[in-house]
């Protein structure tokens, strides 16, 4: 056989279904259904254009190089990943998830969640958000091997269930979600760096916030260049945990000290009636933003078999032990400062300079590590598309990371410096991407995938979730855009907040 000839090679892929899941349904955005013929994912040689009439299929299984294969599922091209998968323990994945929850964003929740909602709505809202977020993430985790194959990207799962258009839409939503989260991390890192700077030098506005944001973006780019993929974080997850512990413990300790010294605090919700309504809606978006990543399948792709069972362990760890530090700093911060709590708690605290400096530097460094987690789907996409794999220090690979990742983070940094309104970005992210990805899409995908096995009551529950979060998403997006418009009138671009 002439190995250099151009041929099609189709490999049979075994798809295992329960008896009640032998057919797939494609559900249109308007709710209609059409039958999808049972088609096996097709694997083709990249660049092949001819058919395989003269091909010996028995030999093809031994001769195909996986690095040049393209896999098609429901007409959607599913590229092989250039990153490492199935290598991490559930405990390491649990720490990845916990790093996201207890990132420096927690220092903003007293001001961005509790101040607009108050004690009762804030506490109840956080508890409810924890429960519904665990449920929504569990739905996505259970679909990871739906149809007898692993879906290592969120868009792969959506494309498998719905088809090509949903694949593109999901990727678009996820890109927006992660871009805005990363923008928030760079703003946070810049705020932390500036807060540390003014502890030792007079704040004469010579060094403005946009300058610190630029420095933060540069450090994030250096870290992204040095860490090739999500699994390579390794020891950095331990470093992140130590850093989180430092700024959370210091923030709680100094807040308690201030709270005991200054017992008179105002817990009323500030603003006019219209302002209260819009800010409370925005705070609800912040609630769901606090717990969800929008990239659970990508994180689950790194976990060892059995992937569903191990991922559930990681989720239980995240939503039990992992949420306690976040709850503590949120409630203690609001208790200590009431409605004067800022969107960055360390701006409120008073105490020894060295403690505040340690907390701010820890928050800065932890934001750099956390950003890498949320930027990893974009890095994986680019690395896979351009075949960047193998030795991370190879000249081609290193040059690619410097150019492409550096360019991506440069755009992130520019947006962060241009509009450094952290609370507004949290609200907008929750509204336009976290709600659809984590709640609307998760419930609908599970409903479609398991519809023959679900009782009527459970189907109704999923539809109620879908409808409620659709309304909540629209309302939160309007509220967030209003907040950004108001702040844009109050502050000019590249504002020194």
CORVENJO-V27475 format. One record per helix or strand of 2 or more residues. SS is the DSSP state (hx for helix, st for strand). FROM is the first residue (numbers start at 1). TO is the last residue. If there is no record, write none. Layout:
ss | from | to
SS | FROM | TO
SS | FROM | TO
This chain:
ss | from | to
hx | 19 | 21
st | 24 | 27
st | 33 | 36
st | 42 | 45
hx | 57 | 63
hx | 66 | 68
st | 69 | 73
st | 76 | 78
hx | 90 | 101
hx | 104 | 142
hx | 146 | 148
hx | 154 | 162
hx | 164 | 200
hx | 209 | 226
hx | 231 | 233
hx | 235 | 261
hx | 273 | 291
hx | 296 | 300
hx | 307 | 318
hx | 321 | 340
hx | 345 | 347
hx | 353 | 385
hx | 395 | 418
hx | 422 | 449
hx | 456 | 490
